[in-house]
Amino acid sequence: MLKNVISRVTNTDHISVGWMYLISIAIFGLIGMLVGFAMVVVTSRPTLLFFNPSMYTRLFTLHGNVMIHLLVIPVFAGVFGNLVLPRMIGAKSVGLPRTNLLSWWLYAFGAICMVAGLWFGMYDGGWTMQIPLTSMPQLSFFMLFAGLLSLAVSAILLSINVVLTVHRRRTSAVT
């Protein structure tokens, strides 16, 4: 079983990478929905004892970052660029398969950094991370920025791969 998982996450085939993106996006989308549900609970019962007054801002920050950076952005290039686009243009694979796999690994690392900030104390400031809203920088705040940096590099590599695939791998019938 472990050998199968290792071979799956090191496979450079664009269909495997596309499915890894799809599964990861589904998992983090579920996490984002659960955090959104927790926000509803916080606003519906403000007297709950396990929520402090700044909990809504912290949940809002996590929910916005998860939904934007872990769901919306990678769904287009990650899923569409790996599963749909090569078939649409008649390509046998993507232009840079190893870069494609590297972009998924950077996505997974950034997502884990972002969500792991929960264990080191949650960060606040909204998904835009405006300075007046943020508290003093803590380890969780730096983990958020490390995750965002990794996600940005992942999105850039994936976008380069999509453009290169369309430009170099399309069939002669597609102009």
C-alpha positions in Angstrom: 0.0 0.0 0.0 2.8 2.5 0.9 4.7 1.6 -2.2 1.5 2.3 -4.3 1.1 5.7 -2.6 4.8 6.6 -3.1 4.6 5.7 -6.8 1.4 7.7 -7.1 2.8 10.9 -5.6 6.0 10.7 -7.6 4.4 9.9 -11.0 4.9 12.7 -13.5 1.9 11.7 -15.6 -0.4 14.8 -16.0 -3.5 12.7 -15.3 -2.1 11.5 -12.0 -1.0 15.1 -11.1 -4.5 16.3 -12.1 -6.2 13.8 -9.8 -3.8 14.7 -7.0 -4.8 18.3 -7.4 -8.5 17.4 -7.5 -8.3 15.3 -4.3 -6.2 17.9 -2.5 -8.6 20.7 -3.5 -11.6 18.6 -2.3 -9.9 18.0 1.1 -9.0 21.6 1.6 -12.4 22.7 0.3 -14.0 20.6 3.0 -11.7 22.2 5.6 -12.7 25.6 4.3 -16.4 24.7 4.5 -15.9 23.5 8.1 -14.2 26.7 9.1 -17.1 28.6 7.4 -19.5 26.6 9.5 -17.5 27.4 12.6 -17.9 31.1 11.7 -21.7 30.6 11.6 -21.6 29.0 15.0 -19.5 31.9 16.4 -21.9 34.5 15.1 -25.1 32.6 16.1 -24.0 32.0 19.7 -21.5 34.6 20.9 -21.7 33.5 24.5 -20.0 30.1 23.8 -17.1 29.7 26.3 -14.5 28.2 24.0 -14.5 31.2 21.6 -12.7 34.3 22.6 -13.7 37.7 21.1 -11.1 37.6 18.3 -12.0 34.1 17.2 -14.3 35.3 14.3 -11.5 37.4 12.8 -9.1 34.4 13.0 -11.7 32.0 11.5 -12.4 34.5 8.7 -8.7 34.7 7.9 -8.3 31.0 7.7 -11.5 30.5 5.7 -10.6 33.2 3.2 -7.1 32.0 2.7 -8.2 28.3 2.3 -11.0 29.1 -0.1 -9.0 31.5 -2.3 -5.5 30.1 -2.3 -6.2 26.4 -1.8 -9.4 26.1 -3.8 -10.2 28.8 -6.4 -6.7 29.4 -7.8 -5.5 25.8 -8.2 -8.8 24.5 -9.6 -8.3 26.2 -12.9 -4.7 25.6 -13.7 -4.3 22.4 -11.6 -7.4 20.5 -12.6 -8.3 22.1 -15.9 -4.6 22.4 -17.0 -3.9 18.8 -16.3 -7.1 16.8 -16.9 -8.9 18.8 -19.6 -6.5 21.0 -21.5 -4.1 18.3 -22.9 -7.1 16.4 -24.3 -8.6 19.5 -25.8 -5.4 20.4 -27.8 -4.5 16.8 -28.6 -1.3 16.7 -26.6 0.0 13.4 -25.2 1.3 15.1 -22.1 2.0 18.5 -20.6 5.1 20.5 -21.6 7.1 20.1 -18.4 5.9 17.0 -16.5 8.5 17.3 -13.7 7.7 21.0 -13.2 4.1 20.0 -13.1 4.7 17.5 -10.3 6.9 20.1 -8.5 4.1 22.5 -8.6 1.8 20.0 -6.9 4.4 19.3 -4.2 4.8 23.1 -3.6 1.0 23.3 -3.4 0.9 20.5 -0.8 3.7 22.1 1.2 2.1 25.5 1.2 -1.3 24.1 2.1 0.1 22.1 5.0 2.0 25.2 6.2 -1.1 27.3 6.0 -3.4 24.9 7.8 -0.7 23.8 10.4 -0.7 27.4 11.6 -3.8 26.3 13.6 -1.6 24.3 16.0 0.7 27.2 16.6 -2.0 29.7 17.3 -4.3 31.1 14.7 -3.5 34.2 12.8 -5.8 37.1 12.2 -6.1 40.0 9.7 -8.6 38.7 7.1 -7.6 37.0 3.9 -6.0 40.3 2.7 -3.7 40.4 5.7 -4.0 44.2 6.2 -1.6 45.6 8.7 -4.1 47.3 11.0 -6.0 44.1 11.5 -3.1 41.8 12.2 -1.8 41.3 15.7 1.9 41.0 16.6 3.6 38.5 14.2 3.9 35.1 15.7 5.0 31.7 14.3 1.6 31.0 12.8 1.8 34.3 11.0 5.1 33.4 9.4 3.8 29.9 8.6 1.0 31.6 6.7 3.4 33.6 4.7 5.6 30.6 4.0 2.6 28.8 2.8 1.4 31.7 0.6 4.9 32.0 -0.9 5.0 28.3 -1.7 1.5 28.5 -3.2 2.4 31.5 -5.3 5.5 29.7 -6.7 3.3 26.7 -7.4 0.7 28.7 -9.3 3.4 30.4 -11.3 5.1 27.1 -12.3 1.7 25.6 -13.1 0.8 28.6 -15.3 4.1 28.5 -17.1 3.4 24.8 -17.8 -0.1 25.4 -19.1 1.2 28.2 -21.5 4.0 26.0 -22.7 1.8 23.0 -23.2 -0.6 25.0 -25.3 2.2 26.7 -27.3 4.4 23.6 -27.9 2.3 20.5 -27.6 -0.8 21.2 -29.5 -1.5 19.2 -32.6 -1.3 20.7 -36.1 -5.1 20.6 -36.4 -5.4 23.1 -33.5 -4.4 26.6 -34.6 
